[in-house]
Amino acid sequence: ADENTVTIPYIAVGFCVADAYRDTTKYLVDDEDKIVKDEDGNPVPDYTAVDTAKTGVARTAAAKAAEVVAANQDKGTYGKLVAYREYITKAVDYNFDAANTANYPYGDPWQLIYVFDGDSTTNVVCEGYSKAFKYLCDLTWTGSDPEVACYLPTGTMKGGTGEGAHMWN
């Protein structure tokens, strides 16, 4: 090697975990298992650390969705769609706090996980309802030419009690 050559002994690559599923108690450690500190002496968060309790909820929700599909597999197309709608509307209520609070942080009320988590205190807004319905449809009708193709159109309603951003199926 000469003065124009740089040797890199190894490269570590990691993928950041979304804050909602990150273990915020974990910090980066060096090769000697010491916590890495930033220039101000603060510990550097490990943005790749997964909170397994939260990801476990996601696995449980996916399993519940699969149960809903399996429980309705013998129904016709229309019967399945009605059953999926009924399951979703019985599993959660509309989260008016999230929808009507300015600067409410985007997160789980907008996701399908709350529909399938079995917790009556977790509720969703229109986006959560729509994503849950699409997920059930996608589990049911697969392939390049499904019998039912479900989409997630978005838009803004003007006027009335539902004014604002929305998502539908």
Accessible surface in RSA format (square Angstrom, percent):
REM  Atomic radii and reference values for relative SASA: ProtOr
REM  Chains: A
REM  Algorithm: Lee & Richards
REM  Probe-radius: 1.40
REM  Slices: 20
REM RES _ NUM      All-atoms   Total-Side   Main-Chain    Non-polar    All polar
REM                ABS   REL    ABS   REL    ABS   REL    ABS   REL    ABS   REL
RES ALA A   1   133.35 122.6  40.79  62.9  92.57 210.6  53.71  75.6  79.64 211.0
RES ASP A   2    83.19  58.3  66.43  66.1  16.75  39.6  34.67  81.6  48.51  48.4
RES GLU A   3   160.17  92.0 119.76  90.6  40.41  96.2  69.74 134.9  90.43  73.8
RES ASN A   4   128.05  88.3  93.99  90.8  34.06  82.0  31.58  76.0  96.47  93.2
RES THR A   5    73.51  52.3  52.60  53.3  20.92  49.8  37.46  50.3  36.05  54.5
RES VAL A   6   126.76  83.4  99.16  89.8  27.61  66.5 102.47  89.0  24.29  65.9
RES THR A   7   109.73  78.0  83.93  85.1  25.80  61.5  67.26  90.3  42.47  64.2
RES ILE A   8   112.14  63.8  87.94  65.5  24.21  58.3  88.46  63.7  23.68  64.3
RES PRO A   9   117.35  85.5  80.70  73.6  36.65 133.2  88.89  73.4  28.47 176.9
RES TYR A  10   139.49  65.1 120.75  68.7  18.74  48.8 105.24  79.1  34.25  42.2
RES ILE A  11   133.22  75.8 100.69  75.0  32.53  78.4 104.06  74.9  29.16  79.1
RES ALA A  12    89.63  82.4  54.84  84.6  34.79  79.1  61.41  86.5  28.21  74.7
RES VAL A  13   119.62  78.7  82.26  74.5  37.36  90.0  86.40  75.1  33.23  90.1
RES GLY A  14    50.03  61.7   0.00   N/A  50.03  61.7  18.27  50.1  31.76  71.1
RES PHE A  15   167.91  84.0 158.43  98.1   9.47  24.6 160.42  97.3   7.48  21.4
RES CYS A  16   104.57  79.1  75.14  83.8  29.43  69.2  27.23  69.0  77.34  83.4
RES VAL A  17    29.36  19.3  20.16  18.3   9.20  22.2  24.75  21.5   4.61  12.5
RES ALA A  18    68.20  62.7  49.08  75.7  19.12  43.5  61.62  86.8   6.58  17.4
RES ASP A  19    99.87  70.0  87.77  87.4  12.10  28.6  32.32  76.1  67.56  67.4
RES ALA A  20    47.16  43.4  32.10  49.5  15.07  34.3  41.87  59.0   5.29  14.0
RES TYR A  21    53.27  24.9  53.27  30.3   0.00   0.0  45.66  34.3   7.61   9.4
RES ARG A  22    26.03  10.9  24.26  12.4   1.78   4.2   0.00   0.0  26.03  15.8
RES ASP A  23    26.99  18.9  26.39  26.3   0.60   1.4   2.46   5.8  24.54  24.5
RES THR A  24    83.72  59.5  68.51  69.5  15.21  36.3  40.12  53.9  43.60  65.9
RES THR A  25   102.14  72.6  82.79  83.9  19.35  46.1  75.92 102.0  26.22  39.6
RES LYS A  26   106.34  51.9 104.58  64.2   1.76   4.2  50.96  45.9  55.38  59.0
RES TYR A  27    81.81  38.2  68.98  39.2  12.83  33.4  31.77  23.9  50.04  61.7
RES LEU A  28    75.11  41.8  74.31  53.2   0.80   2.0  75.11  52.8   0.00   0.0
RES VAL A  29    80.93  53.3  58.94  53.4  21.99  53.0  58.94  51.2  21.99  59.6
RES ASP A  30    61.22  42.9  48.79  48.6  12.44  29.4  31.83  74.9  29.39  29.3
RES ASP A  31   126.09  88.3  88.91  88.5  37.18  87.9  39.96  94.0  86.13  85.9
RES GLU A  32   125.34  72.0 100.97  76.4  24.37  58.0  46.47  89.9  78.86  64.4
RES ASP A  33   118.11  82.7  96.58  96.1  21.52  50.9  26.47  62.3  91.64  91.4
RES LYS A  34   127.75  62.3 123.09  75.5   4.66  11.1  81.14  73.0  46.61  49.6
RES ILE A  35    84.49  48.1  69.12  51.5  15.37  37.1  69.12  49.8  15.37  41.7
RES VAL A  36    52.34  34.4  47.27  42.8   5.07  12.2  52.34  45.5   0.00   0.0
RES LYS A  37   121.61  59.3  97.76  60.0  23.85  56.8  47.58  42.8  74.03  78.9
RES ASP A  38    52.21  36.6  37.58  37.4  14.63  34.6  21.16  49.8  31.05  31.0
RES GLU A  39   167.01  95.9 122.54  92.7  44.47 105.9  69.08 133.6  97.93  80.0
RES ASP A  40   113.12  79.2  79.77  79.4  33.35  78.9  22.40  52.7  90.72  90.5
RES GLY A  41    41.29  50.9   0.00   N/A  41.29  50.9  26.61  73.0  14.68  32.9
RES ASN A  42    78.42  54.1  78.42  75.8   0.00   0.0  15.22  36.6  63.19  61.1
RES PRO A  43    52.31  38.1  44.40  40.5   7.91  28.7  44.40  36.7   7.91  49.1
RES VAL A  44    34.46  22.7  33.48  30.3   0.97   2.3  34.46  29.9   0.00   0.0
RES PRO A  45    40.95  29.8  40.35  36.8   0.60   2.2  40.35  33.3   0.60   3.7
RES ASP A  46    28.00  19.6  28.00  27.9   0.00   0.0   0.00   0.0  28.00  27.9
RES TYR A  47   101.96  47.6  99.32  56.5   2.63   6.8  65.81  49.5  36.15  44.6
RES THR A  48    61.28  43.6  48.60  49.3  12.68  30.2  31.23  41.9  30.05  45.4
RES ALA A  49    15.25  14.0   7.19  11.1   8.07  18.3  15.25  21.5   0.00   0.0
RES VAL A  50    68.48  45.1  51.86  47.0  16.62  40.0  51.86  45.1  16.62  45.1
RES ASP A  51    33.83  23.7  31.99  31.8   1.84   4.4   3.61   8.5  30.22  30.1
RES THR A  52    99.28  70.6  92.56  93.8   6.72  16.0  60.27  81.0  39.01  59.0
RES ALA A  53    75.67  69.6  57.45  88.7  18.22  41.5  69.79  98.3   5.88  15.6
RES LYS A  54    87.76  42.8  85.99  52.8   1.77   4.2  53.41  48.1  34.35  36.6
RES THR A  55    30.95  22.0  30.17  30.6   0.79   1.9  27.88  37.5   3.07   4.6
RES GLY A  56    20.06  24.7   0.00   N/A  20.06  24.7  18.79  51.6   1.27   2.8
RES VAL A  57    68.77  45.3  66.60  60.3   2.18   5.2  68.22  59.3   0.56   1.5
RES ALA A  58    39.27  36.1  34.02  52.5   5.25  11.9  35.17  49.5   4.09  10.8
RES ARG A  59   156.61  65.8 147.94  75.4   8.67  20.6  78.08 106.7  78.53  47.6
RES THR A  60    83.55  59.4  77.87  78.9   5.68  13.5  55.66  74.8  27.89  42.2
RES ALA A  61     2.55   2.3   2.27   3.5   0.27   0.6   2.50   3.5   0.04   0.1
RES ALA A  62    43.17  39.7  37.32  57.6   5.85  13.3  39.72  55.9   3.45   9.1
RES ALA A  63    54.41  50.0  45.12  69.6   9.29  21.1  52.42  73.8   1.99   5.3
RES LYS A  64    74.24  36.2  73.15  44.9   1.09   2.6  31.22  28.1  43.02  45.8
RES ALA A  65     0.00   0.0   0.00   0.0   0.00   0.0   0.00   0.0   0.00   0.0
RES ALA A  66    51.11  47.0  45.09  69.6   6.03  13.7  47.54  66.9   3.58   9.5
RES GLU A  67    97.87  56.2  91.46  69.2   6.41  15.3  40.50  78.3  57.37  46.8
RES VAL A  68     9.42   6.2   5.97   5.4   3.45   8.3   9.42   8.2   0.00   0.0
RES VAL A  69    23.36  15.4  23.15  21.0   0.21   0.5  23.15  20.1   0.21   0.6
RES ALA A  70    55.35  50.9  45.50  70.2   9.85  22.4  48.21  67.9   7.13  18.9
RES ALA A  71    84.06  77.3  44.21  68.2  39.85  90.7  57.38  80.8  26.69  70.7
RES ASN A  72    14.05   9.7  13.67  13.2   0.38   0.9   0.38   0.9  13.67  13.2
RES GLN A  73   117.18  65.5 100.74  73.6  16.44  39.1  22.71  48.3  94.47  71.7
RES ASP A  74   140.62  98.5 104.58 104.1  36.04  85.2  41.38  97.4  99.24  99.0
RES LYS A  75    98.12  47.9  85.69  52.6  12.43  29.6  60.45  54.4  37.67  40.1
RES GLY A  76    52.09  64.2   0.00   N/A  52.09  64.2  39.57 108.6  12.52  28.0
RES THR A  77    42.23  30.0  34.24  34.7   7.99  19.1  26.32  35.4  15.91  24.1
RES TYR A  78   169.86  79.3 165.44  94.1   4.42  11.5 125.77  94.5  44.09  54.4
RES GLY A  79    25.89  31.9   0.00   N/A  25.89  31.9  20.78  57.0   5.11  11.5
RES LYS A  80    32.18  15.7  32.18  19.7   0.00   0.0   0.52   0.5  31.66  33.7
RES LEU A  81    44.48  24.8  42.76  30.6   1.71   4.3  43.14  30.3   1.34   3.6
RES VAL A  82    34.60  22.8  33.23  30.1   1.37   3.3  34.58  30.0   0.02   0.1
RES ALA A  83    12.11  11.1   5.93   9.2   6.18  14.1   8.90  12.5   3.21   8.5
RES TYR A  84     0.34   0.2   0.34   0.2   0.00   0.0   0.00   0.0   0.34   0.4
RES ARG A  85   127.25  53.4 126.09  64.3   1.16   2.8  52.92  72.3  74.33  45.1
RES GLU A  86    72.07  41.4  71.85  54.4   0.22   0.5  17.21  33.3  54.86  44.8
RES TYR A  87    50.91  23.8  44.51  25.3   6.40  16.7  44.83  33.7   6.08   7.5
RES ILE A  88     4.81   2.7   4.81   3.6   0.00   0.0   4.81   3.5   0.00   0.0
RES THR A  89    74.41  52.9  58.19  59.0  16.21  38.6  47.15  63.3  27.26  41.2
RES LYS A  90   170.81  83.3 134.78  82.7  36.04  85.8  94.30  84.9  76.52  81.5
RES ALA A  91    31.12  28.6   6.31   9.7  24.81  56.4  17.64  24.8  13.48  35.7
RES VAL A  92     5.54   3.6   0.01   0.0   5.53  13.3   4.07   3.5   1.47   4.0
RES ASP A  93    97.32  68.2  94.44  94.0   2.87   6.8  21.79  51.3  75.52  75.3
RES TYR A  94    65.63  30.6  53.01  30.2  12.62  32.8  42.15  31.7  23.48  29.0
RES ASN A  95    25.02  17.3  21.04  20.3   3.98   9.6   5.54  13.3  19.48  18.8
RES PHE A  96   128.49  64.3 125.15  77.5   3.34   8.7 125.39  76.0   3.10   8.9
RES ASP A  97   106.00  74.3 101.88 101.4   4.13   9.8  20.20  47.5  85.81  85.6
RES ALA A  98     3.63   3.3   0.00   0.0   3.63   8.3   0.00   0.0   3.63   9.6
RES ALA A  99    47.21  43.4  11.90  18.4  35.31  80.3  18.02  25.4  29.20  77.3
RES ASN A 100   114.30  78.8  79.03  76.4  35.28  84.9  33.61  80.9  80.69  78.0
RES THR A 101    70.27  50.0  58.88  59.7  11.39  27.1  47.32  63.6  22.95  34.7
RES ALA A 102    88.47  81.3  59.35  91.6  29.12  66.2  71.13 100.2  17.34  45.9
RES ASN A 103   149.81 103.3 111.82 108.1  37.98  91.5  37.70  90.7 112.11 108.4
RES TYR A 104    78.51  36.7  60.79  34.6  17.72  46.1  31.51  23.7  47.00  57.9
RES PRO A 105   101.06  73.7  89.43  81.5  11.62  42.3  98.75  81.5   2.31  14.4
RES TYR A 106   138.08  64.5 109.36  62.2  28.72  74.7  97.98  73.6  40.10  49.4
RES GLY A 107    21.23  26.2   0.00   N/A  21.23  26.2  21.23  58.3   0.00   0.0
RES ASP A 108    37.22  26.1  33.04  32.9   4.19   9.9   2.64   6.2  34.58  34.5
RES PRO A 109    12.36   9.0  12.36  11.3   0.00   0.0  12.36  10.2   0.00   0.0
RES TRP A 110    40.71  16.3  40.71  19.7   0.00   0.0  19.99  10.7  20.72  33.6
RES GLN A 111    50.70  28.4  50.70  37.1   0.00   0.0  22.52  47.9  28.19  21.4
RES LEU A 112    47.39  26.4  47.31  33.8   0.08   0.2  47.31  33.2   0.08   0.2
RES ILE A 113    15.86   9.0  15.58  11.6   0.28   0.7  15.63  11.3   0.23   0.6
RES TYR A 114    48.15  22.5  47.13  26.8   1.02   2.7  17.34  13.0  30.81  38.0
RES VAL A 115     1.83   1.2   0.00   0.0   1.83   4.4   0.00   0.0   1.83   5.0
RES PHE A 116     1.77   0.9   0.19   0.1   1.58   4.1   0.19   0.1   1.58   4.5
RES ASP A 117    31.31  21.9   9.02   9.0  22.28  52.7   4.97  11.7  26.33  26.3
RES GLY A 118    80.31  99.0   0.00   N/A  80.31  99.0  44.49 122.1  35.81  80.2
RES ASP A 119    61.21  42.9  53.34  53.1   7.88  18.6  21.49  50.6  39.73  39.6
RES SER A 120    95.34  80.6  75.60 100.9  19.74  45.5  49.10 104.6  46.24  64.8
RES THR A 121   112.00  79.7  83.48  84.6  28.52  68.0  76.42 102.7  35.57  53.8
RES THR A 122    24.01  17.1  21.88  22.2   2.12   5.1  24.01  32.2   0.00   0.0
RES ASN A 123    28.08  19.4  26.21  25.3   1.87   4.5   1.67   4.0  26.41  25.5
RES VAL A 124     0.00   0.0   0.00   0.0   0.00   0.0   0.00   0.0   0.00   0.0
RES VAL A 125     4.71   3.1   4.71   4.3   0.00   0.0   4.71   4.1   0.00   0.0
RES CYS A 126    26.02  19.7  24.04  26.8   1.98   4.7  18.18  46.1   7.84   8.5
RES GLU A 127    25.98  14.9  25.98  19.7   0.00   0.0   2.15   4.2  23.84  19.5
RES GLY A 128     0.00   0.0   0.00   N/A   0.00   0.0   0.00   0.0   0.00   0.0
RES TYR A 129    50.27  23.5  48.91  27.8   1.36   3.5  38.63  29.0  11.64  14.4
RES SER A 130     5.67   4.8   4.90   6.5   0.77   1.8   0.77   1.6   4.90   6.9
RES LYS A 131    39.76  19.4  37.65  23.1   2.11   5.0  25.90  23.3  13.86  14.8
RES ALA A 132     0.00   0.0   0.00   0.0   0.00   0.0   0.00   0.0   0.00   0.0
RES PHE A 133    37.36  18.7  37.36  23.1   0.00   0.0  37.36  22.6   0.00   0.0
RES LYS A 134    52.81  25.8  52.81  32.4   0.00   0.0  33.05  29.8  19.75  21.0
RES TYR A 135    65.71  30.7  63.30  36.0   2.41   6.3  46.62  35.0  19.08  23.5
RES LEU A 136     0.00   0.0   0.00   0.0   0.00   0.0   0.00   0.0   0.00   0.0
RES CYS A 137     1.85   1.4   0.86   1.0   0.99   2.3   1.27   3.2   0.59   0.6
RES ASP A 138    62.16  43.5  54.31  54.1   7.86  18.6  23.71  55.8  38.45  38.3
RES LEU A 139    68.57  38.2  47.77  34.2  20.80  52.3  49.50  34.8  19.08  51.3
RES THR A 140    30.62  21.8   6.22   6.3  24.40  58.1   8.35  11.2  22.27  33.7
RES TRP A 141    25.57  10.3  15.81   7.7   9.76  22.9  14.53   7.7  11.04  17.9
RES THR A 142   103.01  73.3  79.82  80.9  23.19  55.3  52.54  70.6  50.47  76.3
RES GLY A 143    63.70  78.5   0.00   N/A  63.70  78.5  39.01 107.0  24.69  55.3
RES SER A 144   125.48 106.0  79.76 106.4  45.72 105.3  58.49 124.5  66.99  93.8
RES ASP A 145   132.70  93.0 108.74 108.2  23.96  56.6  31.80  74.8 100.90 100.6
RES PRO A 146    39.41  28.7  25.45  23.2  13.95  50.7  28.61  23.6  10.80  67.1
RES GLU A 147   126.82  72.8  85.87  65.0  40.94  97.5  45.94  88.9  80.88  66.0
RES VAL A 148    29.99  19.7  23.97  21.7   6.02  14.5  27.16  23.6   2.83   7.7
RES ALA A 149    53.43  49.1  27.54  42.5  25.89  58.9  30.67  43.2  22.75  60.3
RES CYS A 150    14.70  11.1   3.87   4.3  10.83  25.5   5.37  13.6   9.32  10.1
RES TYR A 151   154.84  72.3 151.43  86.2   3.41   8.9 115.93  87.1  38.91  48.0
RES LEU A 152    55.17  30.7  33.46  23.9  21.71  54.6  34.48  24.2  20.69  55.7
RES PRO A 153    65.15  47.5  54.47  49.7  10.68  38.8  65.01  53.7   0.14   0.9
RES THR A 154    94.26  67.0  65.27  66.2  28.99  69.1  32.61  43.8  61.65  93.2
RES GLY A 155    29.73  36.7   0.00   N/A  29.73  36.7  27.56  75.6   2.16   4.8
RES THR A 156    90.23  64.2  61.89  62.7  28.35  67.6  33.89  45.5  56.34  85.2
RES MET A 157    76.99  39.9  71.87  47.6   5.12  12.2  67.12  57.1   9.88  13.1
RES LYS A 158   179.11  87.4 148.10  90.9  31.01  73.8 106.48  95.8  72.63  77.4
RES GLY A 159    36.34  44.8   0.00   N/A  36.34  44.8  30.84  84.6   5.51  12.3
RES GLY A 160    72.78  89.7   0.00   N/A  72.78  89.7  42.52 116.7  30.26  67.8
RES THR A 161   158.14 112.5 116.20 117.8  41.94  99.9  91.24 122.6  66.90 101.1
RES GLY A 162    24.11  29.7   0.00   N/A  24.11  29.7  20.93  57.4   3.18   7.1
RES GLU A 163   115.61  66.4  87.89  66.5  27.72  66.0  21.86  42.3  93.75  76.5
RES GLY A 164    25.50  31.4   0.00   N/A  25.50  31.4  25.50  70.0   0.00   0.0
RES ALA A 165    87.44  80.4  64.26  99.2  23.18  52.7  64.48  90.8  22.96  60.8
RES HIS A 166    34.58  18.9  27.62  19.2   6.96  17.8  25.66  26.4   8.93  10.4
RES MET A 167    23.22  12.0  20.40  13.5   2.82   6.7  20.40  17.3   2.82   3.7
RES TRP A 168   104.05  41.8 100.72  48.8   3.33   7.8  81.70  43.6  22.36  36.3
RES ASN A 169    80.26  55.3  24.14  23.3  56.12 135.1  31.53  75.9  48.74  47.1
END  Absolute sums over single chains surface
CHAIN  1 A    11530.4       8895.7       2634.7       6638.4       4892.1
END  Absolute sums over all chains
TOTAL         11530.4       8895.7       2634.7       6638.4       4892.1
